Amino acid sequence: MKIEHVEAIALDMQLQEVFKGGTYQVATRPTIITRVHLENGLVGETYGGDEFHTQAQIVQVIRDHLGPLLQGQDVRDFQRLWEAMFNIDLDLGNRGLHQLDMHPRGILLQAISCLDNAMWDARGKLYDVPVYKLLGGVRDRVPVISIGGYYPKDGSDPAVAIAKEVESVRQVGCIGIKMKVGRATLEEDFERVRAARKAGGKDFVITVDANQGWHPLDAVKFCVAMEKADLGVRWMEEPVKWYDQTDGLMLLATKTSIPINVGQGEITGRACRDLITKGGVSILNLDVTLCGGITEWQRVADMARFMNVEMAHHEEPQVAIHLMAANPHALFVEIFANRQRDPLLWELPEGFPDIRDGYMAVPQAPGLGIRLRPEVIERYRVDV
């Protein structure tokens, strides 16, 4: 079944407040809608990514370079099409491994991700099955945690604020929280984690995310303190500075039994290989909207399974739910329980997410199983 043409539509919306993590802050919610039109009238459609500095360049690569490359090709040939996009001859400069920022090759990989994910939606519709079934189908629901624990901006007690947030996360139906650390002192962040554990109880899942905020020795101090206090942290995410991977990660891995989770900023499976073999990581939270899409993400997941590494996913539940449901060594799907942090999740997809009793149901309609509301697309559409 041949691809007729593709579309890329940029969206952006202003958030009602600024959210501060360990090393960054967020004030807007951009994304890209990607559509792949087939000759029989079927349309693969999805959204993903939250890059605003490089959004226009990503759309341009889709429209001017990758789209024409895919036109007339058989959408079923996913391996061949992925390699063709990855090996396209573009002047994109240099990009080193283990960098979080979107450099030129990162722009290419996010453009590939947009199209690859949309093509998987098209394939599911073509075969009349959900994507997670195409990938193997392990379960039809996935435990869900909330990204949160941002630092309060109103001067309120951070420990009190996180305790209140834990309760609100429970009310949404999540079994746990991924909370931010790395912006305050080690002592202050430790007290916040302890407050979260006290509020959540022993069965509540707590993970901590430093957003690459610490030097390795500080990461060691923090993890050792959490272990001594028996805080039951499920993983330590992105603990060390970007420039100290992978040696810094390996140092931390030798000093703590808390699983180390990294990879959300990586754009290739080869970089993930290095994080496992040279960084000693236990979990990869590779992002399907950055790494080259479902095709490359699943390759990495297969590699990780044979190396006894678990898979997580950075945000993007509209696609991640299928990946988490298709892999036996996958953990949780992540959402923002606070609707002000990611309003698009609650406005753009129709009837999604479906969260009950701590689990998110996998959409059972063909493809990714999610219809995007056209009126929401038009409301936040921007010209790039």
C-alpha positions as CSV (number, residue, x, y, z in Angstrom):
1,M,0.0,0.0,0.0
2,K,1.7,3.2,-1.2
3,I,2.1,6.5,0.6
4,E,0.4,9.3,-1.3
5,H,1.6,12.3,0.7
6,V,2.4,13.5,4.2
7,E,1.5,16.5,6.4
8,A,3.2,18.2,9.3
9,I,1.3,20.7,11.4
10,A,2.9,22.7,14.3
11,L,0.9,23.4,17.4
12,D,1.8,25.6,20.4
13,M,-0.1,26.8,23.5
14,Q,0.8,29.0,26.4
15,L,0.6,27.3,29.8
16,Q,-1.1,29.0,32.7
17,E,1.9,28.8,34.9
18,V,5.7,28.1,34.7
19,F,6.8,24.7,35.8
20,K,10.4,24.4,37.2
21,G,12.3,21.1,37.2
22,G,15.8,20.3,38.2
23,T,17.6,22.2,35.4
24,Y,14.9,23.7,33.3
25,Q,11.5,25.4,33.3
26,V,8.5,25.1,31.0
27,A,6.0,27.8,30.0
28,T,4.5,26.5,26.7
29,R,3.3,23.2,25.2
30,P,4.3,22.8,21.6
31,T,4.0,19.7,19.5
32,I,3.8,18.5,15.9
33,I,0.8,16.7,14.2
34,T,2.0,14.3,11.6
35,R,-0.2,12.7,9.0
36,V,0.6,10.0,6.4
37,H,-2.0,9.6,3.6
38,L,-2.2,6.3,1.9
39,E,-3.5,5.7,-1.7
40,N,-6.6,3.9,-0.4
41,G,-7.7,6.9,1.7
42,L,-6.4,5.7,5.1
43,V,-4.6,8.3,7.1
44,G,-2.0,7.6,9.8
45,E,-2.0,10.4,12.3
46,T,-0.3,11.1,15.6
47,Y,1.3,13.9,17.6
48,G,4.5,14.1,19.5
49,G,7.5,16.1,20.7
50,D,7.6,19.4,22.7
51,E,10.4,21.3,21.0
52,F,9.8,25.0,20.4
53,H,13.3,26.2,19.4
54,T,13.6,23.7,16.6
55,Q,9.9,23.1,15.7
56,A,10.0,25.0,12.4
57,Q,13.2,23.1,11.3
58,I,11.6,19.7,12.2
59,V,8.5,20.5,10.1
60,Q,10.7,21.7,7.3
61,V,12.7,18.5,7.2
62,I,9.4,16.5,7.1
63,R,7.8,18.6,4.3
64,D,10.9,19.3,2.1
65,H,13.0,16.2,2.5
66,L,11.5,13.1,4.2
67,G,8.0,13.5,2.8
68,P,9.1,13.4,-0.9
69,L,11.4,10.5,0.0
70,L,8.4,8.5,1.2
71,Q,6.0,9.4,-1.5
72,G,5.0,6.3,-3.6
73,Q,6.7,3.9,-1.2
74,D,5.0,0.9,0.4
75,V,4.1,1.8,4.0
76,R,4.4,-1.8,5.1
77,D,8.2,-1.8,4.5
78,F,9.0,-0.2,7.8
79,Q,12.6,-1.4,8.1
80,R,13.5,-0.2,4.6
81,L,11.7,3.1,5.0
82,W,13.4,3.8,8.3
83,E,16.8,3.1,6.9
84,A,16.1,5.4,3.9
85,M,15.1,8.3,6.2
86,F,18.0,7.7,8.5
87,N,20.6,7.7,5.7
88,I,19.2,10.6,3.8
89,D,21.9,13.0,2.5
90,L,21.3,16.2,4.4
91,D,23.8,18.8,5.6
92,L,23.0,18.6,9.3
93,G,26.4,19.2,10.9
94,N,27.8,17.3,13.8
95,R,26.2,16.0,17.0
96,G,27.9,14.1,19.8
97,L,26.4,11.3,21.8
98,H,24.7,11.9,25.2
99,Q,23.6,15.5,24.6
100,L,20.1,16.5,25.6
101,D,19.9,19.6,23.4
102,M,18.3,19.4,20.0
103,H,21.3,19.8,17.6
104,P,20.9,19.4,13.8
105,R,21.0,15.6,13.8
106,G,18.5,15.6,16.6
107,I,16.2,17.6,14.3
108,L,16.5,14.9,11.7
109,L,15.8,12.1,14.2
110,Q,12.7,13.9,15.6
111,A,11.4,14.4,12.0
112,I,12.0,10.7,11.4
113,S,10.1,10.0,14.7
114,C,7.1,12.0,13.6
115,L,6.8,10.1,10.4
116,D,7.7,6.6,11.7
117,N,5.0,6.9,14.4
118,A,2.4,8.1,12.0
119,M,3.3,5.3,9.6
120,W,2.8,2.7,12.4
121,D,-0.7,4.2,13.0
122,A,-1.3,3.8,9.3
123,R,-0.1,0.2,9.3
124,G,-2.4,-0.7,12.2
125,K,-5.4,0.8,10.4
126,L,-4.3,-1.1,7.2
127,Y,-4.2,-4.4,9.1
128,D,-7.2,-3.4,11.3
129,V,-5.3,-4.1,14.6
130,P,-3.9,-1.9,17.4
131,V,-0.2,-1.1,17.2
132,Y,0.6,-3.0,20.4
133,K,-0.7,-6.1,18.8
134,L,1.5,-5.6,15.7
135,L,4.5,-5.4,18.1
136,G,3.6,-8.6,20.0
137,G,0.9,-7.7,22.5
138,V,1.8,-8.6,26.1
139,R,-1.0,-6.9,28.1
140,D,-4.0,-4.6,27.5
141,R,-3.4,-2.2,30.4
142,V,-0.3,-0.6,31.9
143,P,0.3,0.9,35.3
144,V,0.5,4.6,35.2
145,I,2.5,7.2,37.2
146,S,2.4,11.0,37.1
147,I,5.3,13.3,36.3
148,G,5.3,16.1,38.9
149,G,6.9,17.2,42.0
150,Y,7.9,20.6,40.5
151,Y,9.2,23.2,42.8
152,P,6.5,25.5,44.2
153,K,6.7,29.0,42.9
154,D,4.6,30.7,45.6
155,G,7.1,30.3,48.4
156,S,5.2,27.5,50.1
157,D,6.9,24.7,52.0
158,P,8.3,22.3,49.4
159,A,7.7,19.3,51.6
160,V,4.1,20.2,52.3
161,A,3.6,20.9,48.6
162,I,4.8,17.5,47.5
163,A,2.7,15.8,50.1
164,K,-0.4,17.5,48.8
165,E,0.5,16.7,45.2
166,V,0.8,13.0,46.1
167,E,-2.8,13.0,47.2
168,S,-3.9,14.7,44.0
169,V,-2.0,12.2,41.9
170,R,-3.8,9.4,43.7
171,Q,-7.1,11.0,42.9
172,V,-6.4,11.0,39.2
173,G,-5.8,7.2,39.5
174,C,-2.0,7.0,39.3
175,I,0.0,4.5,41.4
176,G,3.0,6.8,41.8
177,I,4.8,9.9,41.0
178,K,8.1,10.9,39.3
179,M,9.2,13.9,41.3
180,K,11.8,16.6,40.4
181,V,15.0,17.0,42.3
182,G,18.3,18.8,41.6
183,R,17.3,22.4,41.8
184,A,17.4,22.7,45.6
185,T,20.1,21.6,48.1
186,L,20.6,17.9,48.6
187,E,19.2,18.2,52.1
188,E,16.1,20.0,50.9
189,D,15.4,17.5,48.1
190,F,15.9,14.6,50.5
191,E,13.2,16.1,52.8
192,R,10.9,16.4,49.9
193,V,11.3,12.7,48.9
194,R,10.8,11.7,52.5
195,A,7.6,13.8,52.7
196,A,6.4,12.1,49.5
197,R,7.0,8.7,51.0
198,K,5.2,9.6,54.2
199,A,2.2,10.9,52.2
200,G,2.1,8.1,49.8
201,G,2.6,5.1,52.1
202,K,4.8,2.1,51.5
203,D,3.0,0.9,48.3
204,F,3.0,4.2,46.4
205,V,5.6,4.3,43.6
206,I,8.2,7.1,44.0
207,T,10.8,7.8,41.4
208,V,13.1,10.8,41.4
209,D,14.4,12.8,38.4
210,A,17.3,15.2,38.6
211,N,17.3,16.2,34.9
212,Q,21.0,15.8,34.7
213,G,21.5,18.3,37.5
214,W,24.2,16.8,39.7
215,H,27.9,16.1,39.7
216,P,28.4,12.3,40.2
217,L,29.6,12.6,43.8
218,D,26.5,14.6,44.8
219,A,24.3,11.9,43.1
220,V,26.1,9.3,45.1
221,K,25.5,11.2,48.4
222,F,21.8,11.6,47.5
223,C,21.2,8.0,46.6
224,V,23.1,6.7,49.6
225,A,21.0,8.9,51.9
226,M,17.8,7.7,50.3
227,E,18.9,4.0,50.8
228,K,19.8,4.6,54.4
229,A,16.4,6.1,55.1
230,D,14.7,3.2,53.4
231,L,12.6,5.5,51.2
232,G,11.9,2.8,48.6
233,V,12.7,4.8,45.5
234,R,12.0,2.8,42.4
235,W,14.6,4.6,40.3
236,M,17.0,7.5,40.1
237,E,16.5,9.3,36.8
238,E,19.0,11.4,34.8
239,P,21.2,11.9,37.9
240,V,24.5,13.3,36.5
241,K,25.5,16.2,34.3
242,W,25.3,15.6,30.5
243,Y,29.1,15.9,30.2
244,D,29.8,13.2,32.7
245,Q,28.1,10.4,31.1
246,T,29.0,7.5,30.9
247,D,31.7,7.4,33.5
248,G,29.7,9.3,36.1
249,L,26.8,6.9,35.7
250,M,29.0,3.9,36.1
251,L,30.5,5.4,39.3
252,L,27.0,5.9,40.7
253,A,26.0,2.4,39.7
254,T,28.8,0.9,41.8
255,K,27.7,3.0,44.9
256,T,23.9,2.4,45.0
257,S,21.4,-0.3,44.6
258,I,18.8,2.1,43.4
259,P,18.2,1.4,39.7
260,I,19.5,4.2,37.4
261,N,17.2,5.3,34.6
262,V,18.5,7.4,31.7
263,G,18.1,7.9,28.0
264,Q,15.3,10.3,27.4
265,G,17.6,12.7,25.5
266,E,19.3,10.1,23.3
267,I,18.6,10.0,19.6
268,T,20.1,6.7,18.6
269,G,20.0,3.1,19.7
270,R,23.8,3.1,19.6
271,A,23.9,5.7,22.3
272,C,21.6,3.5,24.4
273,R,23.9,0.6,23.9
274,D,26.8,2.7,25.3
275,L,24.7,3.7,28.3
276,I,24.1,0.1,29.1
277,T,27.7,-1.2,28.5
278,K,29.6,1.8,29.7
279,G,27.2,3.5,32.1
280,G,25.9,0.5,34.0
281,V,22.3,1.7,33.8
282,S,19.3,-0.5,34.8
283,I,16.5,1.2,33.0
284,L,16.2,3.1,29.7
285,N,13.6,5.8,29.4
286,L,14.0,6.3,25.7
287,D,11.6,8.8,24.0
288,V,9.8,7.5,20.9
289,T,9.4,11.1,19.6
290,L,13.1,11.7,19.7
291,C,14.9,8.5,18.9
292,G,13.6,7.7,15.5
293,G,10.1,6.5,16.3
294,I,8.5,3.1,17.2
295,T,10.8,1.2,14.8
296,E,14.0,2.3,16.6
297,W,12.5,2.3,20.1
298,Q,11.5,-1.4,19.7
299,R,15.0,-2.3,18.4
300,V,16.4,-0.8,21.6
301,A,13.9,-2.6,23.7
302,D,14.8,-5.9,22.2
303,M,18.5,-5.2,22.9
304,A,17.8,-4.1,26.4
305,R,15.8,-7.3,27.2
306,F,18.8,-9.5,26.4
307,M,21.0,-7.3,28.6
308,N,18.6,-7.4,31.6
309,V,17.7,-3.7,31.3
310,E,14.1,-2.6,31.8
311,M,12.3,-0.1,29.6
312,A,10.5,3.0,30.7
313,H,9.3,5.9,28.5
314,H,9.7,9.6,28.8
315,E,6.2,11.2,28.6
316,E,4.1,10.9,25.3
317,P,1.5,8.4,26.6
318,Q,-0.4,8.5,23.3
319,V,2.3,6.4,21.7
320,A,4.1,5.0,24.8
321,I,1.1,3.1,25.9
322,H,1.5,0.7,23.0
323,L,5.2,0.2,23.6
324,M,4.7,-0.5,27.3
325,A,1.9,-2.9,26.5
326,A,4.0,-4.8,23.9
327,N,7.2,-5.5,26.0
328,P,7.4,-7.8,29.1
329,H,10.3,-5.8,30.6
330,A,8.5,-2.4,30.3
331,L,7.4,-0.6,33.4
332,F,5.0,2.4,33.6
333,V,3.3,4.8,31.3
334,E,3.8,8.4,32.3
335,I,1.3,11.3,32.3
336,F,1.0,14.8,33.8
337,A,-1.8,14.4,36.3
338,N,-1.8,18.2,36.7
339,R,-3.7,19.2,33.6
340,Q,-2.2,22.6,33.5
341,R,1.2,21.1,32.8
342,D,0.1,19.2,29.6
343,P,-3.4,20.5,28.6
344,L,-3.0,18.9,25.1
345,L,-3.2,15.4,26.6
346,W,-6.6,16.1,28.0
347,E,-7.9,18.2,25.1
348,L,-6.4,16.8,21.8
349,P,-7.1,13.0,21.9
350,E,-10.7,11.9,22.0
351,G,-11.5,9.5,24.8
352,F,-7.9,9.2,26.0
353,P,-6.4,8.5,28.4
354,D,-8.7,5.9,30.1
355,I,-7.2,5.5,33.6
356,R,-8.8,3.2,36.2
357,D,-7.5,1.7,39.4
358,G,-3.9,2.7,38.7
359,Y,-3.9,1.4,35.1
360,M,-4.2,3.0,31.7
361,A,-6.2,0.9,29.2
362,V,-4.5,0.4,25.8
363,P,-6.7,1.8,23.0
364,Q,-8.2,-1.1,21.1
365,A,-9.1,0.7,17.8
366,P,-6.8,0.1,14.8
367,G,-3.5,1.8,14.8
368,L,-2.6,3.9,17.8
369,G,-6.4,3.9,18.4
370,I,-6.7,7.6,19.1
371,R,-8.7,10.2,17.2
372,L,-7.3,13.7,17.4
373,R,-9.9,16.5,17.7
374,P,-9.7,18.7,14.6
375,E,-11.0,21.8,16.4
376,V,-8.2,21.6,19.0
377,I,-5.7,21.3,16.2
378,E,-7.0,24.4,14.5
379,R,-7.2,26.3,17.9
380,Y,-3.4,25.9,18.6
381,R,-2.1,25.7,15.0
382,V,0.9,28.0,14.3
383,D,2.5,28.8,11.0
384,V,6.1,27.8,10.7
